[in-house]
């Protein structure tokens, strides 16, 4: 359930002048292998989990399904090394944490020890998170086809981007989320879903700058964005390029990782891949 919980950061897309907007791409590697790229959003909303025939055909044709991260085995990656939110938040803030803990069907004792950035990501969702998010469903369908499943990152690598924030910065993010009303969360969620379905990365970029970037000081936001996108994109691209020397791939990653000058589309083009957008 806690795979790839960047619900708050699903659309961290930079302005894109290198590739046409799109969320589903086909690439041919210099070795002649096919790579399908599919930009995902981590939700179980029915509007994004009814996959079209072209996606199923692509899944059936590949050797390896690659998603952002391997399955989480060590829950300690979710927890603060020491400390407890009871000692860090006001009583009013704690009351909000407890209410959201119940809404998301979580254990209070565990929540009080979780990393604040992770709680912010979970609590910013207007609906409880489930194991049936879009990316996990794609993985299950790939397994039904008998495909090998790999992670582009280890869980430790996946969590490291946000772990680089100081505890004070993480608490700043959590407090910003606690101040948001249910109506704000729902309105932003619906806007994100509609923009995702439109498949325009430029619109997603502008929307995320408004929502997520508006919660944090500019310096913190830019540093967080660099860790979440630029550094991770370079690692993901290198592993896709290496795997595509001998395997046909279906790569399912957050839509954020496709766009921009450091995104996977541009990185594959620079590595000699021939790309075409699919509908």
SULNOR-V459535 format. One record per residue. N is the residue number from 1. RES is the residue in one letter. D_FIRST is the distance of its C-alpha to the first C-alpha in Angstrom with 2 decimals. Layout:
# SULNOR-V459535
n:N res:RES d_first:D_FIRST
n:N res:RES d_first:D_FIRST
This chain:
# SULNOR-V459535
n:1 res:X d_first:0.00
n:2 res:X d_first:3.76
n:3 res:X d_first:5.63
n:4 res:X d_first:8.67
n:5 res:X d_first:8.42
n:6 res:X d_first:12.10
n:7 res:X d_first:12.16
n:8 res:X d_first:15.47
n:9 res:X d_first:16.84
n:10 res:X d_first:16.02
n:11 res:X d_first:19.74
n:12 res:X d_first:21.52
n:13 res:X d_first:24.31
n:14 res:X d_first:27.79
n:15 res:X d_first:30.97
n:16 res:X d_first:31.54
n:17 res:X d_first:35.08
n:18 res:X d_first:34.52
n:19 res:X d_first:32.55
n:20 res:X d_first:32.70
n:21 res:X d_first:29.75
n:22 res:X d_first:27.34
n:23 res:X d_first:23.77
n:24 res:X d_first:24.66
n:25 res:X d_first:27.08
n:26 res:X d_first:28.92
n:27 res:X d_first:30.39
n:28 res:X d_first:32.96
n:29 res:X d_first:33.12
n:30 res:X d_first:36.56
n:31 res:X d_first:36.22
n:32 res:X d_first:35.89
n:33 res:X d_first:32.25
n:34 res:X d_first:30.10
n:35 res:X d_first:26.93
n:36 res:X d_first:24.93
n:37 res:X d_first:23.00
n:38 res:X d_first:20.56
n:39 res:X d_first:19.37
n:40 res:X d_first:15.98
n:41 res:X d_first:14.43
n:42 res:X d_first:10.73
n:43 res:X d_first:11.05
n:44 res:X d_first:11.32
n:45 res:X d_first:14.93
n:46 res:X d_first:17.39
n:47 res:X d_first:19.67
n:48 res:X d_first:17.69
n:49 res:X d_first:16.16
n:50 res:X d_first:19.66
n:51 res:X d_first:20.53
n:52 res:X d_first:24.29
n:53 res:X d_first:26.34
n:54 res:X d_first:26.90
n:55 res:X d_first:23.26
n:56 res:X d_first:23.21
n:57 res:X d_first:26.57
n:58 res:X d_first:25.42
n:59 res:X d_first:22.47
n:60 res:X d_first:25.03
n:61 res:X d_first:27.48
n:62 res:X d_first:25.71
n:63 res:X d_first:25.40
n:64 res:X d_first:22.17
n:65 res:X d_first:18.92
n:66 res:X d_first:17.78
n:67 res:X d_first:14.64
n:68 res:X d_first:14.19
n:69 res:X d_first:12.75
n:70 res:X d_first:12.48
n:71 res:X d_first:9.62
n:72 res:X d_first:9.18
n:73 res:X d_first:11.56
n:74 res:X d_first:13.07
n:75 res:X d_first:11.46
n:76 res:X d_first:14.84
n:77 res:X d_first:13.98
n:78 res:X d_first:12.22
n:79 res:X d_first:15.42
n:80 res:X d_first:18.94
n:81 res:X d_first:21.50
n:82 res:X d_first:23.59
n:83 res:X d_first:24.20
n:84 res:X d_first:22.77
n:85 res:X d_first:22.24
n:86 res:X d_first:24.88
n:87 res:X d_first:27.39
n:88 res:X d_first:26.40
n:89 res:X d_first:26.12
n:90 res:X d_first:28.75
n:91 res:X d_first:28.65
n:92 res:X d_first:28.13
n:93 res:X d_first:25.11
n:94 res:X d_first:23.72
n:95 res:X d_first:24.32
n:96 res:X d_first:22.26
n:97 res:X d_first:19.38
n:98 res:X d_first:19.70
n:99 res:X d_first:19.85
n:100 res:X d_first:16.71
n:101 res:X d_first:14.94
n:102 res:X d_first:16.07
n:103 res:X d_first:15.27
n:104 res:X d_first:11.54
n:105 res:X d_first:11.72
n:106 res:X d_first:11.32
n:107 res:X d_first:13.89
n:108 res:X d_first:16.84
n:109 res:X d_first:17.91
n:110 res:X d_first:14.70
n:111 res:X d_first:14.65
n:112 res:X d_first:18.31
n:113 res:X d_first:17.74
n:114 res:X d_first:14.90
n:115 res:X d_first:16.21
n:116 res:X d_first:17.69
n:117 res:X d_first:16.74
n:118 res:X d_first:12.98
n:119 res:X d_first:13.69
n:120 res:X d_first:15.88
n:121 res:X d_first:13.31
n:122 res:X d_first:11.05
n:123 res:X d_first:14.29
n:124 res:X d_first:15.93
n:125 res:X d_first:13.96
n:126 res:X d_first:16.25
n:127 res:X d_first:13.70
n:128 res:X d_first:10.64
n:129 res:X d_first:7.35
n:130 res:X d_first:5.90
n:131 res:X d_first:4.48
n:132 res:X d_first:8.09
n:133 res:X d_first:8.68
n:134 res:X d_first:11.95
n:135 res:X d_first:11.34
n:136 res:X d_first:9.01
n:137 res:X d_first:11.75
n:138 res:X d_first:14.35
n:139 res:X d_first:13.19
n:140 res:X d_first:13.38
n:141 res:X d_first:16.76
n:142 res:X d_first:17.95
n:143 res:X d_first:17.34
n:144 res:X d_first:19.28
n:145 res:X d_first:22.01
n:146 res:X d_first:22.08
n:147 res:X d_first:21.30
n:148 res:X d_first:20.46
n:149 res:X d_first:17.12
n:150 res:X d_first:17.28
n:151 res:X d_first:15.66
n:152 res:X d_first:18.04
n:153 res:X d_first:17.06
n:154 res:X d_first:16.14
n:155 res:X d_first:13.31
n:156 res:X d_first:16.35
n:157 res:X d_first:17.91
n:158 res:X d_first:14.93
n:159 res:X d_first:14.83
n:160 res:X d_first:18.62
n:161 res:X d_first:19.42
n:162 res:X d_first:18.42
n:163 res:X d_first:19.39
n:164 res:X d_first:22.85
n:165 res:X d_first:23.28
n:166 res:X d_first:25.33
n:167 res:X d_first:24.18
n:168 res:X d_first:26.59
n:169 res:X d_first:25.16
n:170 res:X d_first:21.59
n:171 res:X d_first:23.02
n:172 res:X d_first:24.97
n:173 res:X d_first:21.91
n:174 res:X d_first:20.23
n:175 res:X d_first:23.58
n:176 res:X d_first:23.91
n:177 res:X d_first:20.70
n:178 res:X d_first:21.87
n:179 res:X d_first:25.11
n:180 res:X d_first:23.71
n:181 res:X d_first:24.37
n:182 res:X d_first:22.22
n:183 res:X d_first:24.74
n:184 res:X d_first:24.37
n:185 res:X d_first:20.60
n:186 res:X d_first:21.02
n:187 res:X d_first:24.01
n:188 res:X d_first:22.41
n:189 res:X d_first:19.35
n:190 res:X d_first:21.86
n:191 res:X d_first:23.94
n:192 res:X d_first:21.20
n:193 res:X d_first:20.32
n:194 res:X d_first:24.06
n:195 res:X d_first:24.68
n:196 res:X d_first:21.95
n:197 res:X d_first:23.49
n:198 res:X d_first:26.86
n:199 res:X d_first:25.74
n:200 res:X d_first:27.89
n:201 res:X d_first:26.61
n:202 res:X d_first:29.50
n:203 res:X d_first:28.58
n:204 res:X d_first:24.97
n:205 res:X d_first:26.46
n:206 res:X d_first:28.81
n:207 res:X d_first:26.25
n:208 res:X d_first:23.90
n:209 res:X d_first:26.94
n:210 res:X d_first:27.78
n:211 res:X d_first:24.44
n:212 res:X d_first:22.76
n:213 res:X d_first:26.01
n:214 res:X d_first:27.73
n:215 res:X d_first:25.66
n:216 res:X d_first:26.86
n:217 res:X d_first:30.21
n:218 res:X d_first:31.10
n:219 res:X d_first:31.30
n:220 res:X d_first:27.82
n:221 res:X d_first:26.36
n:222 res:X d_first:28.25
n:223 res:X d_first:27.27
n:224 res:X d_first:23.56
n:225 res:X d_first:23.92
n:226 res:X d_first:25.79
n:227 res:X d_first:23.20
n:228 res:X d_first:20.27
n:229 res:X d_first:22.36
n:230 res:X d_first:25.65
n:231 res:X d_first:24.83
n:232 res:X d_first:21.60
n:233 res:X d_first:23.38
n:234 res:X d_first:26.17
n:235 res:X d_first:24.03
n:236 res:X d_first:22.13
n:237 res:X d_first:25.49
n:238 res:X d_first:27.15
n:239 res:X d_first:24.66
n:240 res:X d_first:24.86
n:241 res:X d_first:28.65
n:242 res:X d_first:28.88
n:243 res:X d_first:26.85
n:244 res:X d_first:28.86
n:245 res:X d_first:32.08
n:246 res:X d_first:31.60
n:247 res:X d_first:28.54
n:248 res:X d_first:27.64
n:249 res:X d_first:24.24
n:250 res:X d_first:21.67
n:251 res:X d_first:19.85
n:252 res:X d_first:16.90
n:253 res:X d_first:16.47
n:254 res:X d_first:16.18
n:255 res:X d_first:19.47
n:256 res:X d_first:20.68
n:257 res:X d_first:21.28
n:258 res:X d_first:23.78
n:259 res:X d_first:26.39
n:260 res:X d_first:29.03
n:261 res:X d_first:31.43
n:262 res:X d_first:28.80
n:263 res:X d_first:26.37
n:264 res:X d_first:25.74
n:265 res:X d_first:28.31
n:266 res:X d_first:31.08
n:267 res:X d_first:30.16
n:268 res:X d_first:30.43
n:269 res:X d_first:33.66
n:270 res:X d_first:35.12
n:271 res:X d_first:34.34
n:272 res:X d_first:36.42
n:273 res:X d_first:33.88
n:274 res:X d_first:35.16
n:275 res:X d_first:32.70
n:276 res:X d_first:32.86
n:277 res:X d_first:30.72
n:278 res:X d_first:29.48
n:279 res:X d_first:28.98
